[in-house]
Amino acid sequence: MHRTDPAYGASVLSLADVDHLLTETAIRAPAVRVARNGSVLPESAFTRGGSLAGKPLTGLVDPVKLMRLHDEGATIVLQGLQRYWTPVADLVAELELELGHPCQANAYLTPPGAQGFAVHSDSHDVFVLQTHGTKLWEVHGEGGPGELLLEPGVVAYLPTGTPHAARAQEAVSLHLTIGINQLTWRSLLTREVGRLLAEVPDAHLPAGYLDDPVRLSEGVAGHVAALADAVRRLDAPAVADDQVERFLSQRPPRLAGALLDREALARDLGLTAETVLRRRTGHPCRVVDDGDTLRLLLGDRVLRVPARIHEALEVVAGRTELTPADLPLDPASALVLSRRLVREGLLEVVR
C-alpha cells in the first residue's frame, strides 16, 4: 500500500468526471457494464437505442435506467478508460513506458454499503487508486484473509491471482484499477521460435512410415537438429531490440491538442526560435541509428529521418521542454524539425 496526495486521484478521475461521462455523453456499452450482487447485468438493463444522421445506434447508456440501478445497489464499471479519458490515458501511457508492459484502466462506482463482485482473482497484476469515498477490501494471502481500507490518496498493489473483494463504506466509492497485461518470457520466445518453425519445410511425411518408423524418426531427428541450430543462432541483442521497437511503435496514438497545435503553427508568427515546446505526456522518443538514417520510435509509429539530425533528436529525447533555438542545428533547420515533430505529435506548443 502507498499513500499519495489525497487530491491526486480526483485529478485523474473524479466523481464529477464520472457523472459527466455517464449523464452528458453518448457513452455506449461495452465501455460501461453494471454488476449487482456478484452478477453482471445484461446491457439491455441500462442501455437504449438511438440514431445519428439517420443511422441507428445501439448500446447507448440510458442515464435514467443506470441511476435507478445504482440507487438499488448496483456497481457501475467504466471499462477501458485509457481510450477516452485524457488524465487516465496520460497516467496509463506513463506507466506503460515505466514498466514496459501494456496497461488498461477500469473505474468502479459503488453505492454506499454495496459490494459489486464476490471474492475473485485477476489474471494480471493490478494497481488500485481510490479517488472518492472509502472502500474496505478483503484480501486473501498466505496467512488467510485480511482487511485493507482504501481512502482517497491510497494506492494498493495486488499481484496476479490475489483473491479479493471490496465493499463501499458510508459514502459512494469510486476507485480506478490499472491492470498490467504482462508480457512474458514464454510469449517472447514463442514468437521467436514460431518464426523459426515457419521455416521448417511443409513437406509430407514419408510414405510407408507406419511399417518402418525409422524413416520417420530419421526425418524428425534432422528437422529437430536444424531447428535447435537455428535457435542457438538467435541473436539475443537483436531479439531484445526488436521487442523494444515493437512496444515503442505499437502503442495507441496520443494526439490530444493536435488541432490547437496546428492552429498555433498557422498563426501570423507561426513557430519562432523562442517558441516553448513540450514533450507530450507518455510519449516515447527513442532514436535508433541505422547508419545513413535514423528511426525515431514515437510510440504509435516509426519515423525515418536523416542521420545528420541525431544530436538534435537526442536533445529532444532528453528534455521535457525546449525551444527550436536549443537544437544544435542552423535556425531554419531547427524550425523545420520542430514543426515536423509538432505535427507528428511528439511535441506540443506550450500555450
C-alpha positions as CSV (number, residue, x, y, z in Angstrom):
1,M,0.0,0.0,0.0
2,H,1.2,3.5,-0.8
3,R,-0.1,6.9,0.2
4,T,0.0,9.9,-2.1
5,D,-1.7,13.3,-2.3
6,P,-5.5,12.7,-1.5
7,A,-6.4,15.1,-4.3
8,Y,-4.3,13.2,-6.9
9,G,-6.9,10.5,-7.6
10,A,-9.6,13.1,-8.2
11,S,-7.3,14.9,-10.6
12,V,-7.2,11.7,-12.6
13,L,-10.9,10.7,-12.3
14,S,-13.3,12.5,-10.0
15,L,-16.9,11.8,-9.2
16,A,-17.9,14.8,-11.3
17,D,-15.9,13.3,-14.2
18,V,-17.8,10.1,-14.0
19,D,-21.1,12.0,-13.7
20,H,-20.2,13.8,-16.9
21,L,-19.3,10.6,-18.8
22,L,-22.5,8.7,-17.7
23,T,-25.1,11.5,-18.0
24,E,-23.9,14.0,-20.6
25,T,-22.1,12.0,-23.3
26,A,-23.2,9.3,-25.7
27,I,-21.1,6.7,-24.0
28,R,-22.0,3.1,-25.1
29,A,-21.7,-0.4,-23.9
30,P,-19.2,-2.2,-23.6
31,A,-17.5,0.9,-22.3
32,V,-19.9,0.6,-19.4
33,R,-21.1,-2.5,-17.6
34,V,-23.2,-3.0,-14.4
35,A,-22.9,-5.6,-11.6
36,R,-25.2,-6.3,-8.7
37,N,-24.9,-9.0,-6.0
38,G,-22.0,-10.5,-7.8
39,S,-23.7,-10.8,-11.2
40,V,-23.1,-8.8,-14.3
41,L,-26.4,-7.4,-15.7
42,P,-27.4,-7.6,-19.3
43,E,-26.7,-4.5,-21.4
44,S,-30.4,-4.2,-22.1
45,A,-31.0,-3.3,-18.4
46,F,-29.2,0.0,-18.7
47,T,-29.0,0.9,-22.4
48,R,-31.3,2.2,-25.2
49,G,-31.3,2.7,-28.9
50,G,-30.9,5.9,-30.8
51,S,-29.9,7.4,-34.2
52,L,-27.3,9.6,-35.6
53,A,-27.6,11.2,-39.1
54,G,-30.4,8.7,-39.7
55,K,-28.3,5.7,-38.8
56,P,-29.4,3.5,-35.9
57,L,-27.2,3.4,-32.7
58,T,-27.4,0.6,-30.2
59,G,-26.0,0.2,-26.7
60,L,-26.3,3.9,-25.7
61,V,-26.2,4.2,-21.9
62,D,-29.6,5.3,-20.6
63,P,-28.8,7.5,-17.5
64,V,-32.3,7.1,-16.1
65,K,-32.0,3.3,-16.1
66,L,-28.4,3.5,-14.9
67,M,-29.1,5.8,-12.0
68,R,-32.1,3.7,-10.9
69,L,-29.9,0.6,-10.8
70,H,-27.2,2.5,-8.9
71,D,-29.8,3.6,-6.4
72,E,-30.7,-0.1,-6.0
73,G,-27.1,-1.0,-5.1
74,A,-25.5,-1.8,-8.4
75,T,-21.9,-1.1,-9.2
76,I,-21.2,0.8,-12.4
77,V,-18.0,-0.1,-14.2
78,L,-16.3,2.1,-16.8
79,Q,-14.1,0.0,-18.9
80,G,-11.0,0.9,-21.0
81,L,-10.9,4.5,-19.7
82,Q,-7.5,5.0,-21.1
83,R,-9.2,5.1,-24.5
84,Y,-11.4,8.1,-23.9
85,W,-10.5,10.0,-20.7
86,T,-7.3,12.0,-21.1
87,P,-6.0,12.1,-17.5
88,V,-6.3,8.3,-17.2
89,A,-4.7,7.9,-20.7
90,D,-1.8,10.1,-19.6
91,L,-1.3,8.0,-16.4
92,V,-1.5,4.7,-18.3
93,A,0.9,5.8,-21.0
94,E,3.5,6.9,-18.5
95,L,3.1,3.7,-16.5
96,E,3.5,1.6,-19.7
97,L,6.8,3.4,-20.5
98,E,8.0,2.8,-16.9
99,L,7.1,-0.9,-16.9
100,G,7.4,-2.0,-20.5
101,H,4.1,-3.8,-20.3
102,P,0.7,-2.8,-21.8
103,C,-1.8,-1.5,-19.3
104,Q,-5.6,-0.9,-19.1
105,A,-7.8,1.0,-16.7
106,N,-11.3,0.5,-15.4
107,A,-13.2,2.5,-12.8
108,Y,-15.7,1.1,-10.3
109,L,-18.5,3.3,-8.9
110,T,-20.2,1.5,-5.9
111,P,-23.1,2.8,-3.8
112,P,-22.7,3.2,0.0
113,G,-22.5,-0.2,1.7
114,A,-22.6,-2.2,-1.5
115,Q,-20.3,-4.8,-3.0
116,G,-20.3,-5.3,-6.7
117,F,-18.4,-8.6,-7.0
118,A,-17.8,-11.6,-4.9
119,V,-14.3,-12.8,-3.9
120,H,-12.4,-13.3,-7.1
121,S,-8.9,-13.0,-8.5
122,D,-7.5,-11.4,-11.7
123,S,-5.2,-12.9,-14.3
124,H,-2.9,-9.9,-14.2
125,D,-1.3,-7.5,-11.6
126,V,-3.4,-4.6,-10.5
127,F,-2.9,-1.2,-9.1
128,V,-5.9,0.2,-7.2
129,L,-6.3,4.0,-6.7
130,Q,-9.1,5.2,-4.5
131,T,-10.4,8.6,-5.8
132,H,-13.6,9.2,-3.9
133,G,-15.2,7.8,-0.7
134,T,-13.7,4.7,1.1
135,K,-13.8,1.0,0.4
136,L,-12.9,-1.9,2.6
137,W,-11.0,-4.6,0.8
138,E,-10.9,-8.2,1.8
139,V,-7.6,-9.5,0.5
140,H,-6.6,-13.2,0.8
141,G,-2.9,-14.0,1.2
142,E,-0.9,-17.0,2.5
143,G,-1.9,-16.2,6.1
144,G,-5.6,-16.1,5.2
145,P,-7.9,-13.1,4.6
146,G,-7.0,-9.6,5.8
147,E,-8.7,-6.2,5.5
148,L,-7.4,-3.1,3.8
149,L,-9.3,0.3,3.9
150,L,-8.7,2.4,0.9
151,E,-9.4,6.1,1.0
152,P,-8.5,9.0,-1.4
153,G,-4.8,9.1,-1.8
154,V,-4.2,5.4,-1.1
155,V,-2.8,3.1,-3.8
156,A,-2.8,-0.7,-3.4
157,Y,-1.0,-3.3,-5.4
158,L,-2.5,-6.8,-5.9
159,P,-0.3,-9.4,-7.6
160,T,-1.7,-11.7,-10.2
161,G,-4.1,-14.3,-8.7
162,T,-4.7,-12.5,-5.4
163,P,-8.3,-13.3,-4.2
164,H,-10.1,-10.1,-3.2
165,A,-13.5,-8.4,-2.8
166,A,-14.4,-4.9,-1.8
167,R,-17.3,-3.1,-0.1
168,A,-18.1,0.6,-0.2
169,Q,-18.4,2.2,3.3
170,E,-20.7,5.2,4.3
171,A,-20.4,7.1,1.1
172,V,-20.4,6.3,-2.6
173,S,-17.0,4.8,-3.6
174,L,-15.0,5.5,-6.8
175,H,-11.8,3.7,-7.5
176,L,-9.6,3.2,-10.5
177,T,-7.9,-0.1,-11.3
178,I,-5.0,-0.3,-13.6
179,G,-4.3,-3.8,-14.9
180,I,-0.8,-4.7,-16.1
181,N,-1.1,-7.1,-19.0
182,Q,2.2,-8.7,-18.5
183,L,4.4,-9.6,-21.4
184,T,6.1,-12.9,-20.6
185,W,9.3,-14.8,-21.5
186,R,7.1,-17.6,-22.9
187,S,5.3,-15.2,-25.2
188,L,8.6,-13.6,-26.4
189,L,10.2,-17.0,-27.1
190,T,7.1,-18.4,-28.6
191,R,7.1,-15.6,-31.1
192,E,10.8,-16.1,-32.0
193,V,10.7,-19.9,-32.1
194,G,7.5,-19.8,-34.0
195,R,9.2,-17.7,-36.7
196,L,11.9,-20.4,-37.0
197,L,9.3,-23.2,-37.1
198,A,7.6,-21.4,-40.0
199,E,10.9,-22.0,-41.9
200,V,10.6,-25.8,-41.5
201,P,9.6,-27.4,-44.8
202,D,5.9,-28.1,-45.0
203,A,6.6,-31.3,-47.0
204,H,4.6,-34.6,-46.5
205,L,5.7,-37.2,-44.0
206,P,7.3,-40.2,-45.9
207,A,5.0,-42.9,-47.2
208,G,5.5,-46.2,-45.5
209,Y,6.4,-44.8,-42.1
210,L,3.7,-46.9,-40.4
211,D,5.5,-50.1,-41.3
212,D,9.0,-48.5,-41.0
213,P,9.0,-45.9,-38.2
214,V,12.8,-45.4,-38.7
215,R,12.0,-43.5,-41.8
216,L,10.0,-41.1,-39.7
217,S,12.4,-40.9,-36.8
218,E,15.3,-40.0,-39.1
219,G,13.4,-37.1,-40.6
220,V,12.3,-35.9,-37.1
221,A,15.9,-36.0,-35.9
222,G,17.1,-34.0,-38.9
223,H,14.5,-31.3,-38.5
224,V,14.9,-31.1,-34.8
225,A,18.6,-30.7,-35.2
226,A,18.2,-28.0,-37.8
227,L,15.7,-26.2,-35.5
228,A,18.0,-26.5,-32.5
229,D,20.8,-25.0,-34.5
230,A,18.6,-22.1,-35.6
231,V,17.5,-21.5,-32.0
232,R,21.2,-21.4,-30.9
233,R,21.9,-18.9,-33.6
234,L,19.3,-16.5,-32.3
235,D,20.8,-13.1,-31.7
236,A,19.7,-12.2,-28.2
237,P,20.5,-8.4,-28.5
238,A,18.6,-8.3,-31.8
239,V,15.6,-10.1,-30.2
240,A,15.7,-7.5,-27.4
241,D,16.0,-4.6,-29.8
242,D,13.1,-6.0,-31.8
243,Q,10.9,-6.2,-28.7
244,V,11.7,-2.6,-27.7
245,E,10.8,-1.4,-31.2
246,R,7.6,-3.4,-31.2
247,F,6.5,-1.9,-27.9
248,L,7.5,1.6,-28.7
249,S,5.9,1.7,-32.1
250,Q,2.6,-0.1,-31.4
251,R,1.0,2.0,-28.6
252,P,-2.3,3.8,-29.2
253,P,-1.9,7.2,-30.9
254,R,-1.6,10.2,-28.5
255,L,-2.6,13.4,-30.3
256,A,-4.7,15.4,-27.8
257,G,-4.4,19.1,-28.8
258,A,-3.3,18.3,-32.4
259,L,-5.8,20.8,-33.9
260,L,-4.7,23.5,-31.5
261,D,-1.1,22.9,-32.3
262,R,-1.8,23.2,-36.0
263,E,-3.7,26.5,-35.3
264,A,-0.7,27.8,-33.4
265,L,1.7,26.9,-36.3
266,A,-0.6,28.7,-38.7
267,R,-0.9,32.0,-36.9
268,D,0.9,35.1,-38.3
269,L,4.1,34.5,-36.3
270,G,3.9,30.7,-36.5
271,L,6.7,28.9,-34.8
272,T,9.7,31.0,-33.8
273,A,13.1,30.2,-32.4
274,E,11.8,31.1,-28.9
275,T,8.5,29.2,-29.0
276,V,8.4,26.9,-26.0
277,L,7.7,23.3,-26.9
278,R,6.9,20.4,-24.6
279,R,7.1,16.6,-24.9
280,R,3.6,15.1,-24.8
281,T,2.9,13.2,-21.7
282,G,3.6,9.5,-22.0
283,H,5.1,9.9,-25.5
284,P,8.4,7.9,-26.0
285,C,11.2,9.3,-28.1
286,R,13.8,6.6,-28.8
287,V,16.4,7.2,-31.5
288,V,17.8,4.1,-33.4
289,D,20.8,4.7,-35.6
290,D,20.7,2.8,-38.9
291,G,23.8,4.4,-40.4
292,D,22.6,6.9,-43.1
293,T,19.2,7.2,-41.5
294,L,17.6,7.2,-38.0
295,R,14.5,5.5,-36.8
296,L,12.5,7.6,-34.3
297,L,10.2,5.5,-32.2
298,L,7.2,7.7,-31.3
299,G,5.0,5.1,-29.5
300,D,2.4,4.5,-32.2
301,R,4.7,4.6,-35.3
302,V,8.3,4.8,-36.6
303,L,9.7,7.9,-38.4
304,R,12.8,7.7,-40.6
305,V,14.9,10.8,-40.6
306,P,18.4,11.8,-41.8
307,A,21.3,10.8,-39.6
308,R,22.7,14.3,-39.5
309,I,20.0,15.4,-37.0
310,H,20.9,12.7,-34.5
311,E,22.3,15.2,-32.0
312,A,19.2,17.4,-32.2
313,L,16.9,14.4,-31.6
314,E,19.0,13.5,-28.6
315,V,18.3,16.9,-27.2
316,V,14.5,16.4,-27.8
317,A,14.6,13.0,-26.2
318,G,16.4,14.3,-23.1
319,R,14.3,17.4,-22.4
320,T,10.8,17.9,-21.1
321,E,10.6,21.4,-22.6
322,L,12.7,23.2,-25.2
323,T,12.7,25.8,-27.9
324,P,13.9,25.5,-31.5
325,A,16.9,27.6,-30.5
326,D,18.0,24.8,-28.2
327,L,18.6,22.4,-31.1
328,P,22.1,22.1,-32.4
329,L,21.0,23.0,-36.0
330,D,21.0,26.1,-38.1
331,P,18.0,28.3,-37.4
332,A,16.0,27.3,-40.5
333,S,16.6,23.5,-40.0
334,A,15.7,23.8,-36.3
335,L,12.3,25.3,-37.2
336,V,11.7,22.7,-39.9
337,L,12.4,19.9,-37.4
338,S,10.3,21.5,-34.7
339,R,7.3,21.9,-37.0
340,R,7.6,18.3,-38.1
341,L,7.7,17.0,-34.5
342,V,4.7,19.1,-33.5
343,R,2.7,17.8,-36.5
344,E,3.8,14.2,-35.7
345,G,2.5,14.7,-32.1
346,L,5.8,14.2,-30.2
347,L,5.9,17.9,-29.2
348,E,3.2,20.3,-28.3
349,V,3.2,24.1,-28.3
350,V,3.1,25.5,-24.8
351,R,0.1,27.8,-24.7
